[in-house]
Amino acid sequence: MSIAEYNDAIVSVRDKVKDKEYSEMPHSIQVITHMYSNTKTPVPRFILNNEIIKRNNTLVIGYKCLNCSALNEITLNLYIRKVSKHVRCCDGCKNLNEIKRAEHIAYMKGERIVEHNELRWSDKSFKQRLDESALEFDAKDEEFKTSYFLKHLTLEEFTRVQSKIVSIGNGKLKDMTNWEYFPTYRIHNQTQFTPLLVNQVTNAIEKLNYIEWNCEVCDSNFLNRDIEVQKNKLKILCKDCAFCNRVFKVKTFTSPSGKINYQSQPELALIKWCISNNMKITNGPSIEYVNGGKIHKYKVDFQLPEKKMLIEVKDNHIWHKKQIESGKWTLKEQSARKWCVEREWQYEIIFPKTLAQWKERMLKL
């Protein structure tokens, strides 16, 4: 069935709110791809006076039924739905269908007729839905499968990052025992499939959204709206650590106390100096502070637990200068000093020009 038939069937276009006629304006239905489409699949869109009409509209279409030739008037959105689903009948002739009428009578009586149709998706068992989803996806061509997994995680990719998931659904699901990743669950919209978590013990499914992760660098927890954000990421990093990792590559040094993260040569030199002088040094804590009404975390570089001291290694880098100008650094420093006061610790900021004096003072403690 061609789009031309639906175009030819249109006899009027009007705005039901403004009570204005647009029938004389150039109008047509065209199959195009929306710029924000996930699938990039072309869909029917209504063009009026060379403008694409969005779903939020008040237009009404008068049309001649392709089946019975009766004149009807319905909203534009309903008409576009008919085009998308290749529906030829209007509501009038559709309701004269004997099978449909028999099914409706049976439904009102609480019966169910399935001779003419296969079971509805909602009536199928949980296992049937999973099996059919897998079969339908497997029947797709290789181009579709490749395109799908360019966006969504494969089973292997999910398995790799699963240990870093703290919770799913804004804390709704924390215990993932009995839950499995199912990458191609059948849904009935344009995308056709979506990844879900499935529990075959309780026959339940869970959407993979609002996921709380544990950062691999600073060990803090952070939230992503969906799991696809972590597609093709080598490490699960929070916003701050991801930024640092892009600008200054986060590296790891193995010390007698365990692995220590560093980002610059001065930081590495300090780690090695502490070890050579038998000073235990470990990664610093993540301390919360408020900026612009939002809670952020300040990841302190190092700590010397035996000396009860937090250490921040700084240089006159442009990023540090910008944080001072914006007031962000003041908030970070205040939060660290408050953390230390509460625990009777000290907070030290070391610059290249003060490093020698600091080392000399540490050797005397």
BALOBA-1460 file (C-alpha; in Angstrom, 3 decimals):
// residues 365
<rec num="1" residu="m" x="0.000" y="0.000" z="0.000"/>
<rec num="2" residu="s" x="1.454" y="3.347" z="-1.008"/>
<rec num="3" residu="i" x="1.503" y="6.629" z="0.890"/>
<rec num="4" residu="a" x="-0.127" y="8.198" z="-2.194"/>
<rec num="5" residu="e" x="-3.433" y="6.454" z="-1.366"/>
<rec num="6" residu="y" x="-3.561" y="8.074" z="2.055"/>
<rec num="7" residu="n" x="-2.615" y="11.456" z="0.585"/>
<rec num="8" residu="d" x="-5.384" y="11.205" z="-2.028"/>
<rec num="9" residu="a" x="-7.907" y="10.219" z="0.654"/>
<rec num="10" residu="i" x="-7.488" y="13.535" z="2.549"/>
<rec num="11" residu="v" x="-10.334" y="15.961" z="1.748"/>
<rec num="12" residu="s" x="-9.867" y="18.607" z="4.452"/>
<rec num="13" residu="v" x="-7.442" y="19.929" z="7.074"/>
<rec num="14" residu="r" x="-8.548" y="22.218" z="9.901"/>
<rec num="15" residu="d" x="-7.534" y="23.393" z="13.357"/>
<rec num="16" residu="k" x="-10.219" y="22.411" z="15.863"/>
<rec num="17" residu="v" x="-9.046" y="24.948" z="18.473"/>
<rec num="18" residu="k" x="-8.531" y="27.975" z="16.228"/>
<rec num="19" residu="d" x="-11.421" y="26.892" z="13.998"/>
<rec num="20" residu="k" x="-9.354" y="27.663" z="10.896"/>
<rec num="21" residu="e" x="-9.278" y="25.825" z="7.571"/>
<rec num="22" residu="y" x="-5.948" y="24.812" z="6.040"/>
<rec num="23" residu="s" x="-7.309" y="22.641" z="3.234"/>
<rec num="24" residu="e" x="-6.059" y="25.017" z="0.543"/>
<rec num="25" residu="m" x="-2.514" y="25.063" z="1.895"/>
<rec num="26" residu="p" x="0.007" y="22.610" z="0.405"/>
<rec num="27" residu="h" x="-0.105" y="19.443" z="2.496"/>
<rec num="28" residu="s" x="1.082" y="15.863" z="2.210"/>
<rec num="29" residu="i" x="2.231" y="12.804" z="4.125"/>
<rec num="30" residu="q" x="5.884" y="11.942" z="3.591"/>
<rec num="31" residu="v" x="8.021" y="9.137" z="4.964"/>
<rec num="32" residu="i" x="11.054" y="10.759" z="6.566"/>
<rec num="33" residu="t" x="13.566" y="10.130" z="9.356"/>
<rec num="34" residu="h" x="13.292" y="12.314" z="12.445"/>
<rec num="35" residu="m" x="16.576" y="13.983" z="13.400"/>
<rec num="36" residu="y" x="16.297" y="12.716" z="17.010"/>
<rec num="37" residu="s" x="15.228" y="9.172" z="16.140"/>
<rec num="38" residu="n" x="17.008" y="6.343" z="17.992"/>
<rec num="39" residu="t" x="16.619" y="3.919" z="15.108"/>
<rec num="40" residu="k" x="16.864" y="6.339" z="12.152"/>
<rec num="41" residu="t" x="13.934" y="4.455" z="10.646"/>
<rec num="42" residu="p" x="11.780" y="6.578" z="8.263"/>
<rec num="43" residu="v" x="8.216" y="7.136" z="9.509"/>
<rec num="44" residu="p" x="5.154" y="8.925" z="8.065"/>
<rec num="45" residu="r" x="5.025" y="12.649" z="8.932"/>
<rec num="46" residu="f" x="2.474" y="15.292" z="7.947"/>
<rec num="47" residu="i" x="3.821" y="18.315" z="6.066"/>
<rec num="48" residu="l" x="1.678" y="21.479" z="6.047"/>
<rec num="49" residu="n" x="2.845" y="24.526" z="4.086"/>
<rec num="50" residu="n" x="6.401" y="23.044" z="3.975"/>
<rec num="51" residu="e" x="6.546" y="22.578" z="7.767"/>
<rec num="52" residu="i" x="6.631" y="19.241" z="9.602"/>
<rec num="53" residu="i" x="3.725" y="19.058" z="12.040"/>
<rec num="54" residu="k" x="4.707" y="17.726" z="15.477"/>
<rec num="55" residu="r" x="2.674" y="15.348" z="17.603"/>
<rec num="56" residu="n" x="1.548" y="18.168" z="19.891"/>
<rec num="57" residu="n" x="-0.994" y="19.674" z="17.487"/>
<rec num="58" residu="t" x="-4.723" y="20.441" z="17.223"/>
<rec num="59" residu="l" x="-5.277" y="19.512" z="13.579"/>
<rec num="60" residu="v" x="-8.184" y="17.415" z="12.361"/>
<rec num="61" residu="i" x="-8.145" y="15.482" z="9.075"/>
<rec num="62" residu="g" x="-11.225" y="14.843" z="6.934"/>
<rec num="63" residu="y" x="-10.698" y="11.742" z="4.779"/>
<rec num="64" residu="k" x="-12.469" y="9.213" z="2.589"/>
<rec num="65" residu="c" x="-12.209" y="5.648" z="3.917"/>
<rec num="66" residu="l" x="-10.084" y="3.470" z="1.649"/>
<rec num="67" residu="n" x="-12.376" y="0.504" z="2.336"/>
<rec num="68" residu="c" x="-15.961" y="1.819" z="2.303"/>
<rec num="69" residu="s" x="-15.467" y="5.354" z="0.858"/>
<rec num="70" residu="a" x="-17.362" y="6.931" z="3.794"/>
<rec num="71" residu="l" x="-16.301" y="10.445" z="4.831"/>
<rec num="72" residu="n" x="-14.723" y="10.622" z="8.290"/>
<rec num="73" residu="e" x="-12.956" y="13.176" z="10.450"/>
<rec num="74" residu="i" x="-10.309" y="12.271" z="13.029"/>
<rec num="75" residu="t" x="-7.288" y="13.939" z="14.628"/>
<rec num="76" residu="l" x="-4.097" y="14.144" z="12.624"/>
<rec num="77" residu="n" x="-2.260" y="11.883" z="15.072"/>
<rec num="78" residu="l" x="-4.856" y="9.130" z="14.646"/>
<rec num="79" residu="y" x="-4.694" y="9.451" z="10.880"/>
<rec num="80" residu="i" x="-0.897" y="9.174" z="10.885"/>
<rec num="81" residu="r" x="-1.278" y="6.075" z="13.067"/>
<rec num="82" residu="k" x="-3.519" y="4.533" z="10.414"/>
<rec num="83" residu="v" x="-0.871" y="5.270" z="7.804"/>
<rec num="84" residu="s" x="1.897" y="3.751" z="9.951"/>
<rec num="85" residu="k" x="-0.103" y="0.575" z="10.560"/>
<rec num="86" residu="h" x="-1.481" y="0.377" z="6.980"/>
<rec num="87" residu="v" x="-5.102" y="0.443" z="8.219"/>
<rec num="88" residu="r" x="-7.622" y="0.779" z="5.370"/>
<rec num="89" residu="c" x="-10.856" y="0.669" z="7.376"/>
<rec num="90" residu="c" x="-12.532" y="3.542" z="9.188"/>
<rec num="91" residu="d" x="-14.126" y="2.875" z="12.583"/>
<rec num="92" residu="g" x="-17.490" y="2.363" z="10.901"/>
<rec num="93" residu="c" x="-16.584" y="-0.462" z="8.540"/>
<rec num="94" residu="k" x="-14.054" y="-1.913" z="10.953"/>
<rec num="95" residu="n" x="-16.792" y="-2.494" z="13.516"/>
<rec num="96" residu="l" x="-18.845" y="-4.413" z="10.935"/>
<rec num="97" residu="n" x="-16.161" y="-7.102" z="10.766"/>
<rec num="98" residu="e" x="-17.790" y="-10.338" z="11.959"/>
<rec num="99" residu="i" x="-14.680" y="-11.724" z="13.638"/>
<rec num="100" residu="k" x="-14.054" y="-8.482" z="15.490"/>
<rec num="101" residu="r" x="-17.676" y="-8.330" z="16.636"/>
<rec num="102" residu="a" x="-17.565" y="-11.944" z="17.873"/>
<rec num="103" residu="e" x="-14.363" y="-11.264" z="19.799"/>
<rec num="104" residu="h" x="-15.848" y="-8.143" z="21.350"/>
<rec num="105" residu="i" x="-18.971" y="-10.027" z="22.482"/>
<rec num="106" residu="a" x="-16.805" y="-12.781" z="23.952"/>
<rec num="107" residu="y" x="-14.659" y="-10.217" z="25.746"/>
<rec num="108" residu="m" x="-17.705" y="-8.518" z="27.294"/>
<rec num="109" residu="k" x="-18.893" y="-11.954" z="28.483"/>
<rec num="110" residu="g" x="-15.522" y="-12.627" z="30.040"/>
<rec num="111" residu="e" x="-14.610" y="-15.206" z="27.426"/>
<rec num="112" residu="r" x="-11.582" y="-15.325" z="25.210"/>
<rec num="113" residu="i" x="-11.519" y="-16.290" z="21.514"/>
<rec num="114" residu="v" x="-8.157" y="-17.226" z="20.094"/>
<rec num="115" residu="e" x="-9.009" y="-19.466" z="17.140"/>
<rec num="116" residu="h" x="-8.331" y="-16.821" z="14.525"/>
<rec num="117" residu="n" x="-5.412" y="-15.155" z="16.235"/>
<rec num="118" residu="e" x="-2.332" y="-16.262" z="18.025"/>
<rec num="119" residu="l" x="-2.131" y="-15.364" z="21.721"/>
<rec num="120" residu="r" x="-1.650" y="-11.729" z="22.530"/>
<rec num="121" residu="w" x="1.787" y="-10.799" z="23.854"/>
<rec num="122" residu="s" x="0.375" y="-10.035" z="27.313"/>
<rec num="123" residu="d" x="-1.285" y="-13.473" z="27.441"/>
<rec num="124" residu="k" x="1.901" y="-15.399" z="26.707"/>
<rec num="125" residu="s" x="3.936" y="-16.963" z="29.471"/>
<rec num="126" residu="f" x="7.119" y="-15.325" z="30.691"/>
<rec num="127" residu="k" x="9.262" y="-18.021" z="29.081"/>
<rec num="128" residu="q" x="7.358" y="-17.692" z="25.788"/>
<rec num="129" residu="r" x="8.048" y="-13.953" z="25.687"/>
<rec num="130" residu="l" x="11.747" y="-14.500" z="26.322"/>
<rec num="131" residu="d" x="12.026" y="-17.285" z="23.759"/>
<rec num="132" residu="e" x="10.116" y="-15.370" z="21.083"/>
<rec num="133" residu="s" x="12.164" y="-12.234" z="21.743"/>
<rec num="134" residu="a" x="15.387" y="-14.175" z="21.186"/>
<rec num="135" residu="l" x="14.035" y="-15.848" z="18.042"/>
<rec num="136" residu="e" x="12.718" y="-12.611" z="16.526"/>
<rec num="137" residu="f" x="16.011" y="-10.836" z="17.124"/>
<rec num="138" residu="d" x="17.952" y="-13.762" z="15.695"/>
<rec num="139" residu="a" x="15.805" y="-13.555" z="12.542"/>
<rec num="140" residu="k" x="16.828" y="-9.927" z="11.955"/>
<rec num="141" residu="d" x="19.480" y="-9.198" z="9.344"/>
<rec num="142" residu="e" x="23.093" y="-8.599" z="10.345"/>
<rec num="143" residu="e" x="22.867" y="-4.857" z="9.652"/>
<rec num="144" residu="f" x="20.058" y="-4.488" z="12.212"/>
<rec num="145" residu="k" x="21.927" y="-6.548" z="14.817"/>
<rec num="146" residu="t" x="25.141" y="-4.599" z="14.327"/>
<rec num="147" residu="s" x="23.305" y="-1.276" z="14.572"/>
<rec num="148" residu="y" x="21.488" y="-2.436" z="17.731"/>
<rec num="149" residu="f" x="24.661" y="-3.427" z="19.575"/>
<rec num="150" residu="l" x="26.430" y="-0.227" z="18.575"/>
<rec num="151" residu="k" x="24.172" y="1.390" z="21.168"/>
<rec num="152" residu="h" x="23.224" y="-1.363" z="23.627"/>
<rec num="153" residu="l" x="25.502" y="-3.540" z="25.752"/>
<rec num="154" residu="t" x="26.099" y="-7.131" z="24.760"/>
<rec num="155" residu="l" x="25.923" y="-9.862" z="27.407"/>
<rec num="156" residu="e" x="29.731" y="-9.909" z="27.603"/>
<rec num="157" residu="e" x="29.900" y="-6.133" z="28.084"/>
<rec num="158" residu="f" x="27.289" y="-6.212" z="30.844"/>
<rec num="159" residu="t" x="29.071" y="-9.055" z="32.630"/>
<rec num="160" residu="r" x="32.268" y="-6.970" z="32.610"/>
<rec num="161" residu="v" x="30.668" y="-3.954" z="34.349"/>
<rec num="162" residu="q" x="28.104" y="-5.762" z="36.535"/>
<rec num="163" residu="s" x="30.327" y="-5.836" z="39.621"/>
<rec num="164" residu="k" x="30.391" y="-2.012" z="39.633"/>
<rec num="165" residu="i" x="26.587" y="-1.687" z="39.823"/>
<rec num="166" residu="v" x="25.389" y="-0.673" z="43.293"/>
<rec num="167" residu="s" x="21.661" y="-0.464" z="42.542"/>
<rec num="168" residu="i" x="19.119" y="-0.121" z="39.721"/>
<rec num="169" residu="g" x="15.939" y="1.956" z="39.526"/>
<rec num="170" residu="n" x="17.002" y="4.645" z="42.039"/>
<rec num="171" residu="g" x="17.832" y="2.043" z="44.682"/>
<rec num="172" residu="k" x="14.865" y="-0.233" z="43.920"/>
<rec num="173" residu="l" x="17.007" y="-3.265" z="43.017"/>
<rec num="174" residu="k" x="20.177" y="-3.838" z="45.043"/>
<rec num="175" residu="d" x="20.409" y="-7.615" z="45.286"/>
<rec num="176" residu="m" x="20.965" y="-8.988" z="41.779"/>
<rec num="177" residu="t" x="20.816" y="-12.631" z="42.812"/>
<rec num="178" residu="n" x="18.578" y="-14.542" z="40.344"/>
<rec num="179" residu="w" x="18.580" y="-11.578" z="37.936"/>
<rec num="180" residu="e" x="20.045" y="-12.009" z="34.446"/>
<rec num="181" residu="y" x="20.813" y="-9.539" z="31.685"/>
<rec num="182" residu="f" x="18.577" y="-10.099" z="28.652"/>
<rec num="183" residu="p" x="19.840" y="-7.852" z="25.826"/>
<rec num="184" residu="t" x="17.003" y="-8.254" z="23.275"/>
<rec num="185" residu="y" x="13.565" y="-8.199" z="24.904"/>
<rec num="186" residu="r" x="10.762" y="-7.583" z="22.367"/>
<rec num="187" residu="i" x="8.820" y="-4.336" z="22.766"/>
<rec num="188" residu="h" x="6.110" y="-2.895" z="20.571"/>
<rec num="189" residu="n" x="7.426" y="0.440" z="19.426"/>
<rec num="190" residu="q" x="9.811" y="1.714" z="16.781"/>
<rec num="191" residu="t" x="12.962" y="0.436" z="18.503"/>
<rec num="192" residu="q" x="11.531" y="-3.149" z="18.535"/>
<rec num="193" residu="f" x="13.903" y="-4.456" z="21.243"/>
<rec num="194" residu="t" x="15.393" y="-3.241" z="24.516"/>
<rec num="195" residu="p" x="17.778" y="-4.689" z="27.125"/>
<rec num="196" residu="l" x="16.242" y="-5.681" z="30.469"/>
<rec num="197" residu="l" x="17.034" y="-7.595" z="33.626"/>
<rec num="198" residu="v" x="14.908" y="-10.731" z="33.945"/>
<rec num="199" residu="n" x="14.210" y="-12.906" z="36.954"/>
<rec num="200" residu="q" x="13.070" y="-16.348" z="35.860"/>
<rec num="201" residu="v" x="12.398" y="-17.386" z="39.462"/>
<rec num="202" residu="t" x="9.740" y="-14.705" z="40.046"/>
<rec num="203" residu="n" x="8.923" y="-14.100" z="36.338"/>
<rec num="204" residu="a" x="9.773" y="-10.412" z="36.691"/>
<rec num="205" residu="i" x="11.534" y="-7.873" z="34.499"/>
<rec num="206" residu="e" x="13.334" y="-4.674" z="35.457"/>
<rec num="207" residu="k" x="14.269" y="-1.737" z="33.252"/>
<rec num="208" residu="l" x="17.924" y="-0.744" z="33.255"/>
<rec num="209" residu="n" x="17.566" y="2.905" z="34.203"/>
<rec num="210" residu="y" x="18.729" y="5.189" z="37.039"/>
<rec num="211" residu="i" x="21.739" y="3.003" z="37.717"/>
<rec num="212" residu="e" x="24.002" y="3.699" z="40.669"/>
<rec num="213" residu="w" x="27.645" y="2.858" z="39.974"/>
<rec num="214" residu="n" x="30.770" y="2.617" z="42.093"/>
<rec num="215" residu="c" x="33.648" y="4.647" z="40.639"/>
<rec num="216" residu="e" x="36.768" y="2.557" z="40.007"/>
<rec num="217" residu="v" x="39.088" y="5.447" z="40.904"/>
<rec num="218" residu="c" x="37.649" y="7.353" z="43.876"/>
<rec num="219" residu="d" x="35.310" y="4.591" z="45.151"/>
<rec num="220" residu="s" x="32.376" y="7.033" z="45.331"/>
<rec num="221" residu="n" x="28.879" y="6.224" z="44.039"/>
<rec num="222" residu="f" x="27.233" y="8.106" z="41.179"/>
<rec num="223" residu="l" x="24.070" y="7.847" z="39.067"/>
<rec num="224" residu="n" x="23.485" y="7.361" z="35.321"/>
<rec num="225" residu="r" x="20.015" y="7.600" z="33.817"/>
<rec num="226" residu="d" x="20.578" y="4.551" z="31.585"/>
<rec num="227" residu="i" x="23.186" y="1.849" z="31.182"/>
<rec num="228" residu="e" x="24.136" y="2.811" z="27.610"/>
<rec num="229" residu="v" x="26.192" y="5.731" z="28.994"/>
<rec num="230" residu="q" x="28.865" y="3.185" z="29.928"/>
<rec num="231" residu="k" x="28.920" y="1.566" z="26.488"/>
<rec num="232" residu="n" x="32.520" y="1.161" z="25.232"/>
<rec num="233" residu="k" x="33.998" y="2.591" z="28.465"/>
<rec num="234" residu="l" x="37.120" y="0.811" z="29.661"/>
<rec num="235" residu="k" x="36.582" y="1.988" z="33.241"/>
<rec num="236" residu="i" x="33.509" y="2.954" z="35.260"/>
<rec num="237" residu="l" x="34.333" y="6.504" z="36.355"/>
<rec num="238" residu="c" x="32.309" y="9.246" z="38.034"/>
<rec num="239" residu="k" x="32.041" y="12.650" z="36.352"/>
<rec num="240" residu="d" x="35.021" y="14.154" z="38.190"/>
<rec num="241" residu="c" x="37.325" y="11.185" z="37.653"/>
<rec num="242" residu="a" x="36.264" y="10.869" z="34.004"/>
<rec num="243" residu="f" x="37.115" y="14.539" z="33.477"/>
<rec num="244" residu="c" x="40.480" y="14.112" z="35.197"/>
<rec num="245" residu="n" x="41.146" y="10.978" z="33.190"/>
<rec num="246" residu="r" x="40.524" y="12.866" z="29.932"/>
<rec num="247" residu="v" x="42.717" y="15.832" z="30.901"/>
<rec num="248" residu="f" x="45.294" y="14.141" z="33.125"/>
<rec num="249" residu="k" x="45.523" y="10.388" z="32.676"/>
<rec num="250" residu="v" x="44.895" y="8.654" z="36.024"/>
<rec num="251" residu="k" x="47.656" y="6.117" z="36.676"/>
<rec num="252" residu="t" x="48.267" y="3.590" z="39.424"/>
<rec num="253" residu="f" x="51.356" y="2.937" z="41.534"/>
<rec num="254" residu="t" x="51.594" y="-0.250" z="43.603"/>
<rec num="255" residu="s" x="52.950" y="0.528" z="47.081"/>
<rec num="256" residu="p" x="53.396" y="-1.669" z="50.179"/>
<rec num="257" residu="s" x="50.032" y="-0.270" z="51.355"/>
<rec num="258" residu="g" x="48.249" y="-1.111" z="48.104"/>
<rec num="259" residu="k" x="47.474" y="0.657" z="44.839"/>
<rec num="260" residu="i" x="47.685" y="4.465" z="44.851"/>
<rec num="261" residu="n" x="46.243" y="6.693" z="42.124"/>
<rec num="262" residu="y" x="48.229" y="9.627" z="40.782"/>
<rec num="263" residu="q" x="47.968" y="12.059" z="37.874"/>
<rec num="264" residu="s" x="51.278" y="13.901" z="37.669"/>
<rec num="265" residu="q" x="54.998" y="13.364" z="38.122"/>
<rec num="266" residu="p" x="55.128" y="15.516" z="41.299"/>
<rec num="267" residu="e" x="52.464" y="13.265" z="42.833"/>
<rec num="268" residu="l" x="54.402" y="10.127" z="41.863"/>
<rec num="269" residu="a" x="57.607" y="11.615" z="43.273"/>
<rec num="270" residu="l" x="55.843" y="12.328" z="46.570"/>
<rec num="271" residu="i" x="54.537" y="8.745" z="46.767"/>
<rec num="272" residu="k" x="58.024" y="7.327" z="46.213"/>
<rec num="273" residu="w" x="59.571" y="9.735" z="48.738"/>
<rec num="274" residu="c" x="57.095" y="8.691" z="51.434"/>
<rec num="275" residu="i" x="57.741" y="4.999" z="50.771"/>
<rec num="276" residu="s" x="61.517" y="5.472" z="50.850"/>
<rec num="277" residu="n" x="61.176" y="7.201" z="54.230"/>
<rec num="278" residu="n" x="58.885" y="4.495" z="55.674"/>
<rec num="279" residu="m" x="55.795" y="6.724" z="55.707"/>
<rec num="280" residu="k" x="52.567" y="4.924" z="54.959"/>
<rec num="281" residu="i" x="50.704" y="6.719" z="52.161"/>
<rec num="282" residu="t" x="47.301" y="5.797" z="50.689"/>
<rec num="283" residu="n" x="44.598" y="7.327" z="48.518"/>
<rec num="284" residu="g" x="42.789" y="10.259" z="50.071"/>
<rec num="285" residu="p" x="39.082" y="10.191" z="50.952"/>
<rec num="286" residu="s" x="36.178" y="11.623" z="48.924"/>
<rec num="287" residu="i" x="34.643" y="14.489" z="50.904"/>
<rec num="288" residu="e" x="31.234" y="15.952" z="50.139"/>
<rec num="289" residu="y" x="30.735" y="19.684" z="49.659"/>
<rec num="290" residu="v" x="27.870" y="21.832" z="48.377"/>
<rec num="291" residu="n" x="28.236" y="24.101" z="45.354"/>
<rec num="292" residu="g" x="25.343" y="25.770" z="43.550"/>
<rec num="293" residu="g" x="22.803" y="23.895" z="45.646"/>
<rec num="294" residu="k" x="24.174" y="20.507" z="44.562"/>
<rec num="295" residu="i" x="26.276" y="17.960" z="46.450"/>
<rec num="296" residu="h" x="29.712" y="17.308" z="44.927"/>
<rec num="297" residu="k" x="32.678" y="15.239" z="46.060"/>
<rec num="298" residu="y" x="36.231" y="16.468" z="46.528"/>
<rec num="299" residu="k" x="38.729" y="13.665" z="46.027"/>
<rec num="300" residu="v" x="41.770" y="14.497" z="48.156"/>
<rec num="301" residu="d" x="45.032" y="13.270" z="46.604"/>
<rec num="302" residu="f" x="46.623" y="11.340" z="49.492"/>
<rec num="303" residu="q" x="46.558" y="10.640" z="53.188"/>
<rec num="304" residu="l" x="49.266" y="9.737" z="55.704"/>
<rec num="305" residu="p" x="47.184" y="7.724" z="58.209"/>
<rec num="306" residu="e" x="49.975" y="7.281" z="60.742"/>
<rec num="307" residu="k" x="50.506" y="11.057" z="60.868"/>
<rec num="308" residu="k" x="46.765" y="11.841" z="60.612"/>
<rec num="309" residu="m" x="47.267" y="14.063" z="57.621"/>
<rec num="310" residu="l" x="45.517" y="14.735" z="54.294"/>
<rec num="311" residu="i" x="47.731" y="15.922" z="51.438"/>
<rec num="312" residu="e" x="46.794" y="17.836" z="48.295"/>
<rec num="313" residu="v" x="49.543" y="18.321" z="45.682"/>
<rec num="314" residu="k" x="48.981" y="21.445" z="43.605"/>
<rec num="315" residu="d" x="50.717" y="23.393" z="40.864"/>
<rec num="316" residu="n" x="49.745" y="26.732" z="39.348"/>
<rec num="317" residu="h" x="47.745" y="25.008" z="36.639"/>
<rec num="318" residu="i" x="44.988" y="26.827" z="34.778"/>
<rec num="319" residu="w" x="42.337" y="24.439" z="36.165"/>
<rec num="320" residu="h" x="43.336" y="25.273" z="39.742"/>
<rec num="321" residu="k" x="43.342" y="29.010" z="38.997"/>
<rec num="322" residu="k" x="39.847" y="28.805" z="37.513"/>
<rec num="323" residu="q" x="38.565" y="26.956" z="40.578"/>
<rec num="324" residu="i" x="40.013" y="29.676" z="42.815"/>
<rec num="325" residu="e" x="38.361" y="32.402" z="40.723"/>
<rec num="326" residu="s" x="34.971" y="30.674" z="40.762"/>
<rec num="327" residu="g" x="35.104" y="29.989" z="44.506"/>
<rec num="328" residu="k" x="34.929" y="26.237" z="43.963"/>
<rec num="329" residu="w" x="38.379" y="25.629" z="45.441"/>
<rec num="330" residu="t" x="37.473" y="27.539" z="48.611"/>
<rec num="331" residu="l" x="34.489" y="25.218" z="49.132"/>
<rec num="332" residu="k" x="36.665" y="22.140" z="48.583"/>
<rec num="333" residu="e" x="39.318" y="23.375" z="50.998"/>
<rec num="334" residu="q" x="36.731" y="24.267" z="53.652"/>
<rec num="335" residu="s" x="35.163" y="20.799" z="53.432"/>
<rec num="336" residu="a" x="38.570" y="19.114" z="53.793"/>
<rec num="337" residu="r" x="39.552" y="21.246" z="56.790"/>
<rec num="338" residu="k" x="36.202" y="20.554" z="58.454"/>
<rec num="339" residu="w" x="36.722" y="16.811" z="57.839"/>
<rec num="340" residu="c" x="40.129" y="17.046" z="59.529"/>
<rec num="341" residu="v" x="38.906" y="19.089" z="62.510"/>
<rec num="342" residu="e" x="36.211" y="16.482" z="63.212"/>
<rec num="343" residu="r" x="38.885" y="13.751" z="63.310"/>
<rec num="344" residu="e" x="41.771" y="15.763" z="64.782"/>
<rec num="345" residu="w" x="43.750" y="15.480" z="61.547"/>
<rec num="346" residu="q" x="45.706" y="18.054" z="59.520"/>
<rec num="347" residu="y" x="45.176" y="19.238" z="55.966"/>
<rec num="348" residu="e" x="48.274" y="20.185" z="53.933"/>
<rec num="349" residu="i" x="48.432" y="21.765" z="50.456"/>
<rec num="350" residu="i" x="51.833" y="21.244" z="48.857"/>
<rec num="351" residu="f" x="53.157" y="23.370" z="45.970"/>
<rec num="352" residu="p" x="56.473" y="22.769" z="44.171"/>
<rec num="353" residu="k" x="58.073" y="25.725" z="45.970"/>
<rec num="354" residu="t" x="56.957" y="24.445" z="49.397"/>
<rec num="355" residu="l" x="57.742" y="20.757" z="48.835"/>
<rec num="356" residu="a" x="61.305" y="20.865" z="50.239"/>
<rec num="357" residu="q" x="60.148" y="22.598" z="53.418"/>
<rec num="358" residu="w" x="57.323" y="20.115" z="53.841"/>
<rec num="359" residu="k" x="59.679" y="17.131" z="53.472"/>
<rec num="360" residu="e" x="62.037" y="18.587" z="56.030"/>
<rec num="361" residu="r" x="59.175" y="19.130" z="58.481"/>
<rec num="362" residu="m" x="57.833" y="15.581" z="57.957"/>
<rec num="363" residu="l" x="61.216" y="14.030" z="58.768"/>
<rec num="364" residu="k" x="61.166" y="15.799" z="62.130"/>
<rec num="365" residu="l" x="57.698" y="14.601" z="63.133"/>
